[in-house]
Amino acid sequence: MQQFDEMYTVLPFGGSDVRAHYRHYGQWLAQQPADAMQARRAQAEVIFRRVGITFAVYGDKDEEGAGTERLIPFDLIPRIIPAQEWRRMRRGLVQRVTALNRFIHDIYHGQDILRAGIVPADLILANAQFRPEMVGLDVPQDVYAHIAGIDLVRAPGADGEGIHYVLEDNLRVPSGVSYMLENRKMMMRLFPELFALHKVAPVAHYPDLLLDTLRASAPAWSSADPTVVVLTPGMHNSAYFEHAFLAQQMGVELVEGQDLVVKDNVVYMRTTRGLQRVHVIYRRVDDDFLDPQVFRPTSTLGCAGLMQAYRAGNVAICNAVGTGIADDKSVYPYVPEMIRFYLGEQPILANVPTWMCRRPEDLQYVLGHLPELVVKEVHGAGGYGMLIGPAATRAEIEDFRAALLANPAGYIAQPTLSLSTCPTYVDAGIAPRHIDLRPFVLSGQKVQMVAGGLTRVALKEGSLVVNSSQGGGTKDTWVLGDEDGGQ
């Protein structure tokens, strides 16, 4: 299968050459002794372990059946993006997230896109992610997905430069930004000389942008200095490190549901000095657990009465309740039409071609080509609930065939893309491994983001699954200035 490598270009008569934006780095890397790089790998692991940057591997259970905690694997070789390429990606991300926010507002208000027949009404109104509680509820600036993690991949293209595709839109509680920030800090600590050789766009100001975005979402009547908190499910959550990290970086309180109380439709935080009013909740808790009076009654992770305070306009919740309707995989195929419908523009970033198994003709095609396709559960996440046909056994394919026949609306299918590769340190040395990119897009008074994002890498040879919970690792992502080959 043809592949695109981020660092090397294949020459017409064999061999390869380093791409222009990697040239300085390639020269530097060639001069590094192998034992020195191995020592730095070990140093990075020691530092990450000391800091406590872990994630839960839910498929790997301990003796009590809980997900085991592991260090997130970190690779020393950065993924480098030239300035011109990033500018196009950025325009596409702004366009896409703007349209998705317009879509969510429309779904909970006029439902124009449903009445126009562009998105099937039953796909939305019967969807588990549709929250009737949000119908007619106005949110500040009509922004629902304040923090979006948009997963991008590159596959080979006819021009030899590859095509960027949006693989997934993460609009509920997207995670991973702490790894982006810690990866950069680690690279600057281990290789300060590289940042003298390259003009790398900064990412350290992300917490400032995030806090500005959250404050901008506060109810219009609130003070000029609204109280923001980060709501976490607690220390047993796989992303707890990130929750604590972001709260600390923003200088706001990290709270659990038991730390909040609602009185007279106003949310307060319990403190040693008494109750303090809360204006904005950056929630890292799923909708179902936010308010036991409205959603799951057995939940202890949220706060009773929170939705009533939300409806009264007395608190902002970021991301808004109900954003999951726009990142459901069954809705994903319609995003290009959303862009045309709401913005009157052609999509800048392409969708991966997708078969919707709820359509009989698509289902028949998928059933006839399972060994070639990637099949995903529409509510699946983290690399779970999917079939990668070319890597699957006959038994796994037949199991998915039965699941598709039993519930075709629960699945979509896509061609098996040959994700771009990037040189990566593995036990045997440096080898190409497949990667993706998750930029973090912030929507408030304007749409903004730091340059780059979190590059995830599939560490297993041949694997296309980059999720950390499935054995993937991460890389620092560099967006270069023009003098480093950006043009």
Secondary structure as the mmCIF struct_conf table of DSSP 4:
data_model
#
loop_
_struct_conf.conf_type_id
_struct_conf.id
_struct_conf.beg_label_comp_id
_struct_conf.beg_label_asym_id
_struct_conf.beg_label_seq_id
_struct_conf.end_label_comp_id
_struct_conf.end_label_asym_id
_struct_conf.end_label_seq_id
STRN STRN1 ASP A 5 ASP A 5
BEND BEND1 GLU A 6 MET A 7
STRN STRN2 TYR A 8 VAL A 10
TURN_TY1_P TURN_TY1_P1 PRO A 12 PHE A 13
BEND BEND2 GLY A 14 GLY A 14
STRN STRN3 SER A 16 VAL A 18
HELX_RH_3T_P HELX_RH_3T_P1 ALA A 20 TYR A 22
HELX_RH_AL_P HELX_RH_AL_P1 ARG A 23 ALA A 30
TURN_TY1_P TURN_TY1_P2 GLN A 31 GLN A 31
BEND BEND3 GLN A 32 GLN A 32
HELX_RH_AL_P HELX_RH_AL_P2 ALA A 34 VAL A 51
TURN_TY1_P TURN_TY1_P3 GLY A 52 GLY A 52
STRN STRN4 THR A 54 LYS A 61
TURN_TY1_P TURN_TY1_P4 GLU A 63 GLU A 64
BEND BEND4 GLY A 65 GLY A 65
HELX_LH_PP_P HELX_LH_PP_P1 ALA A 66 ALA A 66
STRN STRN5 GLY A 67 LEU A 71
HELX_LH_PP_P HELX_LH_PP_P2 ILE A 72 PRO A 73
STRN STRN6 PHE A 74 ILE A 81
HELX_RH_AL_P HELX_RH_AL_P3 ALA A 83 ILE A 107
TURN_TY1_P TURN_TY1_P5 TYR A 108 GLY A 110
HELX_RH_AL_P HELX_RH_AL_P4 ASP A 112 ARG A 115
TURN_TY1_P TURN_TY1_P6 ALA A 116 GLY A 117
BEND BEND5 ILE A 118 VAL A 119
HELX_RH_AL_P HELX_RH_AL_P5 ALA A 121 LEU A 125
TURN_TY1_P TURN_TY1_P7 ALA A 126 ALA A 126
TURN_TY1_P TURN_TY1_P8 ALA A 128 GLN A 129
HELX_RH_3T_P HELX_RH_3T_P2 PRO A 132 MET A 134
TURN_TY1_P TURN_TY1_P9 VAL A 135 GLY A 136
HELX_RH_3T_P HELX_RH_3T_P3 PRO A 140 ASP A 142
BEND BEND6 HIS A 146 HIS A 146
STRN STRN7 ILE A 147 ALA A 155
TURN_TY1_P TURN_TY1_P10 ALA A 158 ASP A 159
BEND BEND7 GLY A 160 GLU A 161
STRN STRN8 ILE A 163 ASN A 170
BEND BEND8 ARG A 172 VAL A 173
HELX_RH_AL_P HELX_RH_AL_P6 VAL A 177 LEU A 190
HELX_RH_AL_P HELX_RH_AL_P7 PRO A 192 LEU A 197
BEND BEND9 HIS A 198 HIS A 198
STRN STRN9 VAL A 200 VAL A 200
HELX_LH_PP_P HELX_LH_PP_P3 ALA A 201 PRO A 202
TURN_TY1_P TURN_TY1_P11 ALA A 204 HIS A 205
HELX_RH_AL_P HELX_RH_AL_P8 TYR A 206 ALA A 216
TURN_TY1_P TURN_TY1_P12 SER A 217 SER A 217
BEND BEND10 ALA A 218 ALA A 218
TURN_TY1_P TURN_TY1_P13 ALA A 220 TRP A 221
BEND BEND11 SER A 222 SER A 222
BEND BEND12 ALA A 224 ASP A 225
STRN STRN10 VAL A 228 LEU A 231
TURN_TY1_P TURN_TY1_P14 MET A 235 HIS A 236
BEND BEND13 ASN A 237 ASN A 237
TURN_TY1_P TURN_TY1_P15 SER A 238 ALA A 239
HELX_RH_AL_P HELX_RH_AL_P9 TYR A 240 MET A 250
TURN_TY1_P TURN_TY1_P16 GLY A 251 GLY A 251
STRN STRN11 GLU A 253 VAL A 255
HELX_RH_3T_P HELX_RH_3T_P4 GLY A 257 ASP A 259
STRN STRN12 LEU A 260 LYS A 263
TURN_TY1_P TURN_TY1_P17 ASP A 264 ASN A 265
STRN STRN13 VAL A 266 THR A 271
TURN_TY1_P TURN_TY1_P18 THR A 272 ARG A 273
STRN STRN14 GLY A 274 ARG A 277
STRN STRN15 VAL A 280 ARG A 283
BEND BEND14 VAL A 285 VAL A 285
HELX_RH_3T_P HELX_RH_3T_P5 ASP A 287 PHE A 289
TURN_TY1_P TURN_TY1_P19 LEU A 290 LEU A 290
TURN_TY1_P TURN_TY1_P20 PRO A 292 VAL A 294
BEND BEND15 PHE A 295 PHE A 295
TURN_TY1_P TURN_TY1_P21 PRO A 297 THR A 298
BEND BEND16 LEU A 301 GLY A 302
TURN_TY1_P TURN_TY1_P22 ALA A 304 GLY A 305
HELX_RH_AL_P HELX_RH_AL_P10 LEU A 306 ARG A 311
TURN_TY1_P TURN_TY1_P23 ALA A 312 GLY A 313
BEND BEND17 ASN A 314 ASN A 314
STRN STRN16 ALA A 316 CYS A 318
BEND BEND18 ASN A 319 ASN A 319
HELX_LH_PP_P HELX_LH_PP_P4 ALA A 320 ALA A 320
TURN_TY1_P TURN_TY1_P24 VAL A 321 GLY A 322
HELX_RH_3T_P HELX_RH_3T_P6 THR A 323 ALA A 326
TURN_TY1_P TURN_TY1_P25 ASP A 327 ASP A 327
TURN_TY1_P TURN_TY1_P26 LYS A 329 VAL A 331
HELX_RH_3T_P HELX_RH_3T_P7 TYR A 332 TYR A 334
HELX_RH_AL_P HELX_RH_AL_P11 VAL A 335 MET A 338
HELX_RH_PI_P HELX_RH_PI_P1 ILE A 339 LEU A 343
BEND BEND19 ILE A 348 LEU A 349
STRN STRN17 ALA A 350 ASN A 351
HELX_LH_PP_P HELX_LH_PP_P5 VAL A 352 PRO A 353
STRN STRN18 TRP A 355 MET A 356
TURN_TY1_P TURN_TY1_P27 CYS A 357 ARG A 358
BEND BEND20 ARG A 359 ARG A 359
HELX_RH_AL_P HELX_RH_AL_P12 PRO A 360 GLY A 368
BEND BEND21 HIS A 369 HIS A 369
HELX_RH_3T_P HELX_RH_3T_P8 LEU A 370 GLU A 372
STRN STRN19 LEU A 373 GLU A 377
TURN_TY1_P TURN_TY1_P28 VAL A 378 HIS A 379
TURN_TY1_P TURN_TY1_P29 GLY A 382 GLY A 383
BEND BEND22 GLY A 385 GLY A 385
STRN STRN20 MET A 386 ILE A 388
HELX_RH_3T_P HELX_RH_3T_P9 GLY A 389 ALA A 391
HELX_RH_AL_P HELX_RH_AL_P13 ARG A 394 ALA A 406
HELX_RH_3T_P HELX_RH_3T_P10 PRO A 408 GLY A 410
STRN STRN21 TYR A 411 PRO A 415
STRN STRN22 THR A 421 VAL A 426
TURN_TY1_P TURN_TY1_P30 ASP A 427 ALA A 428
STRN STRN23 GLY A 429 ARG A 438
STRN STRN24 PHE A 440 SER A 443
BEND BEND23 GLY A 444 LYS A 446
STRN STRN25 VAL A 447 GLN A 448
BEND BEND24 ALA A 451 GLY A 452
STRN STRN26 LEU A 454 VAL A 457
BEND BEND25 LYS A 460 LYS A 460
TURN_TY1_P TURN_TY1_P31 GLU A 461 GLY A 462
HELX_RH_3T_P HELX_RH_3T_P11 SER A 468 GLN A 470
TURN_TY1_P TURN_TY1_P32 GLY A 471 GLY A 471
STRN STRN27 GLY A 473 VAL A 479
STRN STRN28 LEU A 480 LEU A 480
HELX_LH_PP_P HELX_LH_PP_P6 GLY A 481 GLY A 481
HELX_RH_3T_P HELX_RH_3T_P12 ASP A 482 ASP A 484
TURN_TY1_P TURN_TY1_P33 GLY A 485 GLY A 486
#
